[in-house]
Amino acid sequence: MAHKRWLWIFAVVCILSTGCDKHAAKKPDPTKGVVTGVVFCTDTGKPARFATVTLSAAPKTDDKFEPLAATESTVTDLEGRFRLEAVEPGRYYAFATLEGYLDPMNSLDFARIEALTNDQERNLDVISQWKDHLAEVTVHVHRTAEISLQVERGAEIKGTITYDDGSPAIGMHFQLTRKREKSGWTTVGMALFDSWSIRAVSDGHGRYSLTNLPAGEYAICALMPSEAQDTAARVCLGNTFRKKEAKTVKVQAGEIASDVDIEIPLSGMHTVAGSVSALADGHALGRGTVRVLYADDREKARESSLQEDGSFSFTYIPEGKYILQVSGAQEADQKDAEPAPEGSAAKAAAARYADKELPVTVMSDVDDLQIQLAITPPDAPKAP
């Protein structure tokens, strides 16, 4: 079920970003249909030139699991017009995106979508959240359907990131959270496969610009260069390391919030490192996840995977009290695959190690943590 959910989320990201399966221009096909139209900018009334138009197959309304939704995409010309040839007959939703204008990847509440129980609910929720920007179109054999689309100017947040010695912080990524209408916060965008949820990076002068945003109240964190978002150290607006203490900024539709600056301290940050091994014989456990949690409320500060030799290392951890959490530990050569059948040799050989938490106080570098895990006892046999 988890595999199916991530497949669906990946499909949504592909559809909304039009980056996973871009289609080359197709030749006319009398057994299929054509979709043409024009895209306008709502703020200027002018054609949306070189906007990306995406045509996504409408989801089914039953509970049957469907493969990845079919998509078609193209780019508008200087008059804002587009044409998609050889489109399979059926019902579709169309929308357009353009830099500086609203982007569904920044507007959808992915946490809410992921929390839903099945693909039908997720499909319908995506449509519900983005319905004001979608045009429904039905494609028939050997017919041309014409539609009109609009793009709405998005909000923008920009500023400068510097170190506390005044030098620019170059190459910083960003994590952005938006206040929900009812309660709580939702992360903007989605990070998949060790990517970043926000594509923007601070330039050679430490300047940054976060564009294509819906109106709302935002908390912004700068993420130091790293291999992935979860492993990156962060400093948030208000020059705090914690998201819950970050200052916020409000922007209206089409508004630019300027001088939203962040300063990164160069002192008071340390390394937390160590290794994870089996309690029985001390051999390294080279697979698993290590998290650094704040001790007071268990907010996640950092996350990383174990190296094959069982080691882990977190840099730029601010002083304070934490909980070091190790979970899902296993042998380095154990494959990430579907569970083996009960009673099989693979099932018998797969050792399962207990999760463990360790309190850690960071006042200087802590680089020699030795964490040993016991094997979890096998499940008790089921009653006949």
N, C-alpha and C positions, 0 to 999 in steps of 0.2 A: 504493500500500500504506500509506504514512504517513497519507494522508487517511482511509482506512478504519479504521486503528487509532485515530485521534483521534475518529472518529465513534463507535466502540465505547466509548471511555472516557467521552465525553460522555453516552452512553446509560446507562452504569453510574452516573454521578453523578446523572443525572435519576432513575433508579430508586431509588437509595439515599436521596436527599434528598427525594424526592417533590415536587420544586419546579419541574419543567420542564413537566409536563402534568397538573395536578391535574384530577380528574374531578368534575363536578357529580353530585349524586345522580340515579340513573337510575330510570326507571319499570319495573315488572315486565314481563318479556318471556317468553312461554311457549316461545319458540324457543331460549331460553338458560337458564342456571342461576343459582343464588343461593349466596352464601357468607356464613354468619353465624358468630358466635363471641364469645368473651370474652377479655379480656386482663387478666392479674394482675401485680402487682409482687412479685418474689420475696423482697424484703427485708421487706415488711409483710404479704404475703398478701392485701392489699386490691386492689380493682379499680383498674386503670390508667385513670384518668379523663382524657378528652381526649387519649388517645394516638393517634398516626397509625398506621394499619394499611395496609400495602402488599402488594398481590398482584401478583407478577411472573411472567410466562409462563416456564415451565421451558425452558432452552435445548435445542436439538436436539443429538443426540450424533454427528451426521455432520459432515463437513468443509464443508458448504455454507454460504456466507455468508448470514446472516439479517438482515433489517431490524431496526430498533430493537424491542426486546422490548416486548410489550404490558403495560401496568401499570394497575392500578386502586388507588385509595386512598380512605380514609374516616377519620373520627375517631370514637372511642368515646364513649359517653354516660356518665352519672353512675354507671352500674352496670358500666362497663367493657365493655359489649357493642357490637357493630357489625354492620352488614348491608350487603352489596354485592349490588345487583340487576343483572340483565341481563349476567351474566358469560359471555363466549364459552366454549363447552365446550373442555376441554383440561386439561393438567396445569400446576399453578402451585406457586410457593413463596410463603409468606406470612411476614411478620415485622412487628413493632411497634417504634416508637420513641417516646420521651418524654423531655423535658428532665430531666437528672439521671441518666439511665440510658444504658446502652451504645448507641453509635451506630455503625453500620457504616462511616460516612465517617471515623471516627476510629480504627477497629479494623483495617481492611484494609491490607495491605501493597501499595500501588499500584505501587511501583517493581517489585516482583516480578511483578505482574500485567502491567504494560506491557512487561516484558522477554520475555514469552512470544511465541511466533511466530504464533499464529493465534487467531481468535475462539473456536473451540471450547475451546482450552486456557484462555483467559482466563475464559470462562464457567464452566468447571468449577472453576477455581481460586478464583473469587469464592465459589462455593457451598461449596467445601472449607473456606475460611477462616471462613465465617459459618454453617457447617452446624448448630452447636449452637443457633442462634437462629432457625432456619427450620422451618416446618411445611409439609410437602408436602400438597397437596390436589388432587383430581381433580374437575373440574366436569362434570356431565352435563346434558343438556337437560331442562328442567322438573323439576329436582331441587334440593334444598337440601343443601349440604355444610356441616357444622358443625365448627369447629376451636377449639382453645384455645391461646392464645399467652401468653408471659411476657416481661417486661422485667426486666433485671438492673441493679441499682444500679451506676453507673460511678464511677470514681475522679475526684478533683478536685484541681487544683493552683491555689493562689491566693496572691497577694502584692501588693506595691506597687512601682510603678516611679516613681523620682524622678530629677531631675537632680542633679548633685553640689553645687548650691547649696541643695538641700533642697526645691525646688518640685516639685509633682507633674508627671509626664509624662503628659499627657492625650492620648487618641486614638491610642495605640500599638496596632498590630496584633501578631500573634505568629506565629512559626515554631516548630513543635514536632517533634522527632525522637525516635523510640523505638528502644531497643536490640532488635535481633532476637534470636531464641532461639539461633541458631547463631553468627552473626558479623555485624558491621557494624551500620548504623543505617538506619532507614527514615523518611521524612518522613510525618508524620501529616496526613491529608487530602490534597486535591489542588486546586491552583490552576489554573483554566481561564479563558481569555478575560479575562486581566488581573484576575482576582479574587484572593481570599485563601484559603489552605487552611484557616485557622482563622477563624471568624466573630467571636470575642471581641475587644473593644476596651477599653482601660483607660478608666475613668470620670473624672469631674471631680476626683477626689482621687487619681488615679493607681492606683487599685485595679483588679485584674483577677482573673478566675476562668476557668479552663480546665476544662470539665466533659465528662461523657459519655465518659470515657477508660477503656480497659482497663488492668488492672494492668500495671506495667512500670517500666522505668528511662527517664527522659526528660531531654533537654537542651532548654532554652527560650531563645529569642531574641526580644527586643522589636524590632519593626520600626517605624521612624519613619514618620509619615504620608507617603504617596506615592501616585501613580496606580496602581501595581501592585506586586506582591510582589517581583519581581526587581529593581526599581529602588530599593527602599527600603534605607536604611542600617540596620544592625542592631547591637544590643549584647546579648550573651548573658549568661546566669546566670554569676556570677563576675566580672561587669563587664569582659568581654573582647569584642573585636570579632570573634573567630574562633570558628566553631562547634566546631572540634576542641579548643579550649582551654576550652570551656564546662564549668562544673560541672554535675552531674546530680542528679536527685532521684528517689527510688523511692517508688511508691505501690502499695498493695494494692487489691484489688477493694473498692469502696465506701468507701475511705479518703479523707480530706481532708488534703492536705499544705499547711500554712499557712506564712505568713511567708517565702515564696519570693520574695525581693526582688531587684530589679535597679536599679543606679545608672548613669545615663548621663553621661559626662563632657561638659563644655561647651567644652573646649579641645583642641587637638591634632588637629582635623579640618579638612580642606581641600577645595577644589574642584579637580576634574580635568575640563578641557573642551578642545574643539578642533573640528576639522572634517575631513571626508574628501572627497577630490576625485580626479579622474582624472589620472593622470600625464601623459597625452598632451597635454591642453589645459587642465587645471586646472578643468574644470567640476565642480560639486558632484554628489556621489552621494547621493541623498536616500532611499535604502532600504538596509537592512542592519542588522546587529547589532553592538554594541560591548560587550565584556565587560572588566571589571577583574579580573584574577587575581592572587592572591598569588604572588610570585616563587618562593618556596621549594618549594611543592608544587602550585601551579596550582589551589588551591581558589578557587572563584568568589566574589568579594566582591560584585560588582554586575553588572547587565546592563541594557542599554537599547537602544532602536531609534534609528537615525539620523533626524533631522528632515529635512524636504523640502529645506532649504537645505544639507544635509550636515553640520550641526552636531550635537554631542552634549555633554552636561554631567552630571557626577556631583558631588553635594554630600556633605559629611560623610564624606570619605574619610580614615581615620586615617593618621598618618605611617608610612612604611615603603616597601618595594620591591615593585613590581608589574609585571605584564605587561599591556599594553593590547592586546587582540585585536579585530580587525575581520574580520567574516566575512559572506558572502552579500551583498556590496555590489552595487548595481545602480542604474539610472537611477530617478529619482523617479517618473516616469510609467509605469514598467514594472509590469504587473499581476501579482499573485500568482495564478497560474492553473496548470492542468495544463501540462506541457511541450508546446510546439508540435511538430507533426509534422516529421520530418527533411525538409529541403529547402524548407520553407515560407518565405514572406517574413518572418513573425514570428520564425522560428527564426534566420534570417540576421541580423535586426536586433537581436536580444537580445544585448547585450554582456555578457560574463562577466568579472568582475574578481577578481584573485587575492586570497586572504586574506592578512592581514599581522599580525605581532606586533611590539610596540615596548616595550622596557623603560622603566619610568618610576619615578623615585624621588620620593616625595612628602615634602617637608619644609615646604612652604608651598603656596599656591595655584599650580596648574599649569593655566593657562587659555588657552594659545596653541598647543596641539599641532596641527601641520599634517601630515596623513597622506595620502600620494598612492599610489594603487593602479594597477598596470599591468593591461591587459587580458590575460586568460588566452588563450593561443593556441588556435585552434579544434582540435577533435579531429582527429587524423590520419585520412584516408580509410581505410575498411575494405578489406581485400584482397578481390578478387572471388572 
